[in-house]
Amino acid sequence: MLPKRAKPDLVKEVRGDINVTPLVDVCLVLLIIFMVVTPMLQKGVGVALPETPKPEQMPEGKNQVTMAVQKDGRVFLEQNWIPDENLKATLADLHAQNPDKNVVIKADKTLQYRKVRAVMQLLNEAGFGKVGLVTEKKHTT
């Protein structure tokens, strides 16, 4: 008969538990990163968009320009505010530089439609043929 071997005090038994603390830490860091980066992905100035039940998807590209019309009527081209008196000339210059640009308009949902129509008319006079309106999907509760 073989003698029993004594376990040394320094050797610990292997535990079969999974340590989830590092996983939770990584998930929280990723959540914070996404919360910080997501607002930066939106183009143009932020406005409260109108809601529609089934908005059509329009692909974004480098050939697209975003215009925003805030509820006070101020017009922004990408991030730059354009005064009303300079808007027509600015749009004509933009069209002269690249006539193939597509324009999307983000207009505040509380804005009167005549202001949006006036911006669309200026775009048409400048020569832009492809103009779209940006909406959000209506959330049903």
N, C-alpha and C positions, 0 to 999 in steps of 0.2 A: 504494500500500500504506500502511495506517495504522500508525503507530508503536504498539508495545506500551505499555500503561500499567503503570507500576510500582506494586506494592502498597505502601501506606504501612505502616510498622511498627506503628502504633496500631490498625489494623483487624485483628481476629482472625477466624478462620474460624468459621462456625456449626457447633456440634457436634450430632449427632443422637442422643446418648445421653440416656436418661431418668435423672434424679436421683431415686432412691428413698428417700434419707435422710429427707426431710420426711414421706413416706408412712409409713415405719416409725415415726418419732417420734409421729405422730398415732395410729397403731394402738396403740402401747404406752401412751400416755396414756389412750385409751379403755378398754383392758384394765384398767388400774389403777382407773379410775373405776368400772367394772362390778364389780370385785372388792370395792371399798369399799361400794358401794351395795346389792349383792345381799343381804347379811345383814340390812340394815335393812328390806327389803321383807317379811320374815317377821313374822307377827303372833304376839303372845304370847311366852311363855318357851320357850327351846329345850329340846327333849327328844329322846331317841333313839326315833324312831317305829318301830312294827312294819312289816314289809314284806309286801306282798301282790302277786300276779302281775298283776292287772288292777284297780287301784283306780278307783272311779268318780269322775268329776270333779264337784265341787260348786262352783257359782259363788259367789264372795265378794261381799259387799256391805256397805253401811252398816248393814244390819239383822242382821248376824251378830256374835256374841260368841264369843271363843275362850277356852276354859278349858284349862289345862295341869295335868297331874298328874305330878310328877317321881318319880323312882325311890325317893326317901325318903318319898313319900306326901304331900308338900306340894302344896296346890292353889292355883293362880294364876288369877285372872280378869283376862284381858288381861295386864298386867305387874304386877298387884298381888297380893301374897300374902294369902290369906284363911285365918285359923286355922280349924280344924275346928269349933270351937264357934260361930263366927260364920257359917259357910258357909250354913246353912239360911236364916237371916234375910237375908243378903246376896242370895241367889238370889230370895227372895220379894220383896224390895224392887226388884230388877232386873225381875222379871216385872210388878210393879205399875206401874212406870214405862213399860214398853213390852211388852205381852203378845205382840206379833207377832215378837219376836226369835227368831232361830235360834241354836242353841248347837252349837258343834263342840268336841269334846274331843280334845286331844292328850295321850295317855298314853304314858309310857315303856314300851318293849317288855319290860323286865325286871320291871315292876310286876306284882304279883299281881292277877288279874282282879277279886277281891272288892272292892278299893279303887275300881276303875273302876265297878263295879256300884253301889257305895254312892253315888258321885257322881251316877251316872245316876238312881238312886232319889230323891236329893234334888232333882234337876232336875225329875223327874216330879211330886214332891210340891209343888214351887213353881209348877207349872202349865205348864212348857215342854213342848210337844208335838213339836217338831221338834229332835231331837238327833242329831248325827252324830259319827262317829269318824274321825280323820285318820290316814291311813297313807301310806307311801311306796311307790313302785313298786319291786318286787323286781328287782335287777340280775342278769341271767343272764350268767355268764362262760363 
